[in-house]
């Protein structure tokens, strides 16, 4: 397949989406990251991306997981041979990168070495998870036996520890989202596909649910007259801890799809 023929497979109007890379043609039609043949607002199917794939934060390994459908003729080599008699020099595509592309590459190199988002996201995930399991433990303590004198106080104390964990979880959401926004700008040039949009919406919902859980918990546990009668089964705090844990799990799952992308079946 020549580069001119490759242009026909741009993923638009029902056509398959092919890209060229290192002399081979890959079918990326089933990828969630190439809707209508476009990738992150930067690349378009139907082109040879050998000299551009290094601009991707994921690198060339993700290309190799797609099926090879053909080989790609080196049009540049043919052109060089045809122009040899006239001493025409074919320009090096790497030297033709724009200043904007070069600056973006430098940003990605720096960010790839530091990349704070994967580190920061573990804190709210862990804290919301701890709060959830402590609340489950509180419910178990509460249901064990009302005749045991310490059962209810222990259940209440367990929930209070979970509330502290929830407070820290909400606080850690802020740097996690901030670092995620930085990743969004540097890695994807501000272009959001469906997975990234789900993460964004989920982050907003998580922060709101976390705030509600904190204030509900503070309201339920600060009353000295009800502390030893606290019932986690009928608690607004319990409800929003459950919701928060479900949302943070959903967000983590979306992040997993980016790290370990899968083709559509």
C-alpha positions in Angstrom: 0.0 0.0 0.0 1.3 3.4 -0.9 0.9 6.5 1.3 -1.5 7.9 -1.3 -3.7 4.8 -1.0 -3.4 5.0 2.8 -5.2 8.3 2.8 -8.4 6.6 1.7 -8.6 4.8 5.1 -9.2 7.8 7.3 -11.9 6.3 9.5 -14.6 8.8 8.2 -17.9 8.1 6.4 -17.8 4.4 7.5 -14.3 3.8 6.2 -11.8 1.7 8.3 -9.1 3.7 10.1 -5.6 2.7 9.2 -2.3 4.3 10.2 1.2 3.7 8.9 4.1 3.0 11.3 7.6 1.7 10.5 6.7 0.3 7.1 3.5 -1.4 8.2 -0.2 -0.5 8.1 -2.2 -1.0 11.3 -6.0 -1.2 11.5 -7.0 1.0 14.5 -10.7 1.0 13.6 -11.8 -0.7 16.9 -9.9 1.6 19.2 -11.9 3.8 21.5 -9.2 6.4 21.2 -9.7 6.9 17.4 -13.3 8.0 17.0 -14.0 8.8 13.3 -10.2 8.3 12.7 -9.1 11.2 14.9 -6.9 10.8 17.9 -6.8 13.3 20.8 -7.2 16.2 18.4 -3.6 15.7 17.2 -3.5 12.8 14.7 -5.6 11.6 11.9 -6.0 8.1 10.4 -4.9 7.6 6.8 -1.4 8.9 7.5 2.1 7.5 8.1 2.7 8.4 11.8 6.2 6.9 12.0 7.8 10.4 12.6 4.9 11.6 14.9 4.2 8.6 17.2 6.9 9.8 19.6 4.7 12.8 20.4 2.2 10.4 22.0 2.5 10.0 25.8 1.9 6.2 25.4 4.7 5.6 22.9 4.9 3.0 20.2 3.9 -0.1 22.2 0.2 0.7 21.9 0.5 0.6 18.1 1.8 -3.0 18.0 -1.3 -4.4 19.7 -3.4 -3.6 16.6 -3.6 -6.0 13.6 -1.3 -5.4 10.7 -3.3 -5.3 7.4 -0.6 -4.4 4.9 2.9 -3.1 4.3 3.6 0.5 3.6 5.8 1.6 0.7 8.4 4.1 1.5 7.4 6.9 -0.7 10.2 9.1 0.6 12.8 6.5 -0.5 11.3 6.3 -4.0 11.2 10.0 -4.3 14.8 10.3 -3.2 15.8 7.8 -5.8 13.9 9.6 -8.6 15.4 12.9 -7.6 19.0 11.6 -7.2 19.9 12.7 -10.7 19.0 16.3 -10.0 20.7 16.3 -6.6 17.4 17.0 -4.9 17.6 16.4 -1.1 14.6 15.0 0.7 14.1 16.9 3.9 14.3 15.1 7.3 10.8 15.1 8.8 12.2 15.2 12.3 13.9 18.5 11.5 10.6 19.9 10.2 8.8 19.8 13.6 7.3 23.1 14.4 8.4 25.1 17.4 5.1 24.3 19.1 5.6 20.6 18.7 9.2 20.8 20.0 8.0 22.7 23.1 5.2 20.2 23.7 7.8 17.4 23.4 10.0 19.0 26.0 7.0 19.4 28.4 6.1 15.7 27.9 9.7 14.6 28.6 9.7 16.6 31.8 6.3 15.4 32.8 7.0 11.8 32.0 9.8 11.8 34.6 7.6 13.2 37.3 4.0 12.4 36.5 2.3 13.2 39.8 -1.2 12.2 38.9 -0.8 8.4 39.3 0.7 9.0 42.7 -1.9 11.5 43.9 -4.9 9.5 42.8 -4.1 6.6 45.2 -4.7 8.7 48.3 -8.4 9.5 47.7 -9.0 6.0 46.5 -7.4 4.5 49.6 -9.1 6.9 52.0 -12.6 6.5 50.5 -12.1 2.7 50.5 -11.0 2.7 54.2 -14.1 4.8 55.1 -16.4 2.4 53.3 -15.0 -0.7 54.9 -15.0 0.9 58.3 -18.6 1.8 57.9 -19.4 -1.8 56.8 -17.6 -2.9 60.0 -19.7 -0.5 62.0 -22.9 -1.9 60.6 -21.7 -5.5 61.5 -20.9 -4.4 65.0 -24.3 -2.8 65.3 -26.1 -5.9 64.2 -24.2 -8.4 66.3 -26.0 -8.2 69.5 -27.8 -5.3 71.2 -27.4 -7.1 74.6 -23.6 -6.7 74.4 -22.9 -3.5 76.2 -19.9 -2.4 74.1 -21.3 -3.3 70.7 -23.0 0.1 69.9 -20.2 2.3 71.3 -17.6 0.3 69.2 -19.8 0.7 66.1 -20.0 4.4 66.7 -16.3 4.7 67.3 -15.5 2.8 64.1 -17.7 5.1 62.1 -16.0 8.2 63.6 -12.6 6.8 62.5 -14.2 6.3 59.0 -15.4 9.9 59.1 -11.8 11.1 59.7 -10.7 9.0 56.7 -13.5 10.6 54.6 -12.3 14.1 55.5 -8.8 13.3 54.4 -10.2 11.6 51.2 -12.0 14.8 50.3 -8.9 16.9 50.9 -6.8 14.6 48.7 -9.3 14.8 45.9 -8.2 18.4 45.3 -4.5 17.7 44.4 -5.5 14.5 42.6 -7.9 16.5 40.3 -5.3 19.3 39.9 -2.6 16.9 38.8 -5.1 15.1 36.5 -5.9 18.5 34.9 -2.2 19.0 34.3 -2.0 15.5 32.7 -5.0 16.4 30.5 -3.3 19.6 29.2 0.2 18.1 28.7 -0.6 14.6 27.4 -3.8 15.3 25.5 -3.6 19.0 24.5 -6.9 19.6 26.2 -8.7 17.0 24.0 -11.1 14.8 25.9 -12.4 11.5 24.6 -15.4 9.7 26.2 -13.2 8.0 28.8 -11.6 11.3 30.0 -15.0 13.0 30.0 -16.3 10.2 32.3 -13.3 10.8 34.7 -14.0 14.5 34.7 -17.7 14.1 35.5 -16.9 11.4 38.1 -14.4 13.6 39.8 -17.0 16.4 40.3 -19.6 14.0 41.5 -17.0 12.4 43.9 -16.1 15.8 45.4 -19.7 16.7 46.0 -20.6 13.4 47.5 -17.6 13.5 49.7 -18.5 17.0 51.0 -22.0 15.8 51.8 -20.7 12.7 53.5 -18.4 14.8 55.7 -21.1 17.3 56.8 -23.6 14.5 57.4 -21.1 12.6 59.5 -20.2 15.6 61.5 -23.8 16.4 62.1 -24.5 12.8 63.2 -21.5 12.3 65.5 -21.1 15.7 67.2 -24.3 15.2 69.3 -23.2 13.8 72.6 -26.8 12.5 73.3 -26.9 10.3 70.2 -23.3 9.2 69.8 -23.8 5.9 71.8 -27.1 5.4 70.0 -25.8 5.9 66.5 -27.3 3.6 64.0 -25.2 3.2 60.8 -28.1 1.5 59.0 -30.2 4.7 59.1 -27.4 7.2 58.3 -27.0 9.8 55.6 -23.3 9.5 56.1 -23.4 5.7 55.4 -25.3 6.4 52.2 -22.9 8.9 50.8 -19.8 6.9 51.9 -21.3 4.1 49.8 -21.9 6.4 46.8 -18.4 8.0 47.1 -16.8 4.6 47.2 -18.8 3.5 44.1 -17.8 6.7 42.2 -14.1 6.5 43.1 -14.1 2.9 41.9 -15.7 4.0 38.6 -13.1 6.7 38.2 -10.3 4.3 38.9 -11.8 1.9 36.3 -11.7 4.6 33.7 -8.1 5.3 34.5 -7.4 1.6 34.0 -8.9 1.8 30.5 -6.4 4.5 29.6 -3.4 2.6 31.1 -4.5 -0.8 29.7 -6.7 0.1 26.7 -8.8 -2.7 25.1 -10.3 -3.0 21.6 -14.1 -3.0 21.1 -15.5 -6.4 20.6 
